[in-house]
Amino acid sequence: MSSFRLVWTAAAAAAVISSAASAVITIFNDKTLYDAQTAALTQSMETFDSYSGSYTSPLTGVAGGVTWSATSASGFSIAAGQMSTQLPGSMNIAFSGADVRGVYGNFFGTDAGGSVTTGLVFVTLADGTGSLIFVDNPNVFFGFYSDGPAITSISVSAQSLASGLPAVRASVANLGFS
């Protein structure tokens, strides 16, 4: 066997071993694909329908076997199935109870009246995996799936696209767990 082939074979084997030892986070922007990936897992969802009004931080709830705890510097306003920070800023939602392998939702920015504001939304996991997308309606889907360690939290922030526009609050609806 040539030394080139031996080196290449060893490198290929190391790559296979290395990829098997590390977790992969898959980011989804399509609910159908997310559902196909997580079909074998138990599913639960927080719709925020049982909440209405203003809440201090932290706000805690249970969806299926998952206990979630949301924090923000300003507390939360919940109406019509959407949870938003009271003032511009980010929110963090931590999970406990059942292991969360997948998390998804509709993440967007809102103005002080709760109306969707066109802008950029950044969603990140505790391990730093994240996605930045343009959002102009409350139905934009974000989803994450881990084939390794459980997902322990998700952070959401929103920003308007131009200066002079109203300040944006981070918002979420239909927060789901797999």
N, C-alpha and C positions, 0 to 999 in steps of 0.2 A: 504494500500500500504506500502510495507516495506520501511525503510529509504534508503536502498541501491538503490532500484528502483527509488525513488524520486530524489536522488542525481544524478543518472545516467541520468534520463530524463531531469533534469535541465541543466546538463552539455551538453547533446546532443542539447538541444534548444539553449544554448549559442553559441555552435559551429556553428550552422546553421545561427544564427543572425550575428555572427562575420564574417563568410565567405561571407555573402551577403553584408556586409558593406565594405569589402576591395576588391580592384581590383586585378585581376589576369593577369599576363603577361605570355603568352604562347610563347615559343621559338620553331621555326620550322627549320628543315634542309631539308625539302622536299617541293618543290613548289606546287605539287598537293594538299597536305594536307593544306598548307597555303591558296591556292585558294578556297578550300572547306570551310574553316573557314570564309573567307572574301567575299564570293560570293555576299552577299546582299549589300556590300559597293561600293561606287564609286571608281574606280581604275584609277591611273595615273602613268606614268613612266618617269624618266629622263634618257635618253640613252647617254647623253653627245655628241651625234653626231653633234650638232650645234656648238661645241666648238673645238678649235684646237690651241695648243701652250701653252705658259706660262701665268699664271694669278697671280696677287697679291691676298693676303688674306684681306678681305673676298671676296669670289666669290658668287654671288647670281643668282638664276634662278627661273623659274616657271614651274611646271608640273601640268597640270590640275588646280585645285584650291589651290594647295599647293605652297607656296613660300619657297624655301630652301636657306640657307646661310651657305656656307662651310668656315671654318677657319682652318689655320695651321700656325705654326711658320715660314714656308718657302715659302708659296704660293703653287700653283698647276701647274702641267703639265698635259695636256689633249691631248690624241691621240687615234685614233681607238676606240672611245667609252669608254675609261676608264679614270677616274680622279685619279691622284696620287699626293701625297705630293712631292714638289720639292726635299726635302732632307729627310733623315730618321726622323721619328716622327709621331705623331698621327694627325688625322683630326677630327674635330667636325662638324656635319651638323645639324643645327637648323631648325625647321619648324614653319611656321606661315600661316595665312589665314585659309583654311579649317582645321578642326580638323583631326589629323592623328591618326587613331586607329590601323593601321598596317603599318609597314615599312619593306622593304626587299631589297635584292640586292645580287650581287656577290661581296664579299669582299675578298681581297687577298693582298699579298705583292709583290712588284716588285723591281728589281735592278735599277741602274741609267739609263739603256737603255730602261726601260719599260717592260722587260721580267719578267714573273712570277717567283718568288723565293719560293721554298719550305720552309714552316715555320709555325709558330703559329700566328693566327689572333684572336684578342680579340675585340669583338663588345659589346658595352654597351649603355644602355639608360640613360637618365637623372636621373631616379630614382634608378640607380645602378644595375638594372637587366642586366645581361650580359652572354656571352657565349664565351668560348675559344675553338677553333678547329684547327686541323691540316689541312693546305691547301697546295695542290700541283698542283692545276690548277685553272684557272680563272672562272670556272663554278660552284664552290661550293656555294650553296644557304644558306643564313641566312635570317630568317624572325622573326618578333616579332608582336604579336597581344595583345592589351589591351582591356579587357572587362570593364574597368573603365575609368579613366581620359585619355585624349589624350596624345599621345607620342609627346614630344616637341623637342627631339634631339637624335642623335645617334653619338657615338664616335667610331673610328676605329684605332687600332694600329696593327702593324705586327712586327714579330721578327724572325730572322733566328734561326735554331735549333742548330747550332754549332758555336763556336768562330772561327774567321778567315774567315768566309763567308762574302760576300758583305753585306753592311748595307741595310736594308729593308725599303722601303717606303710604307705607307698605301695606298691602292688603292681600288676603287669601280667601278663597271659597273652595268648598269641596276638597278638604284635606284628607287624602286617603292613605292607607297603610297596607302593606302586603307582608 
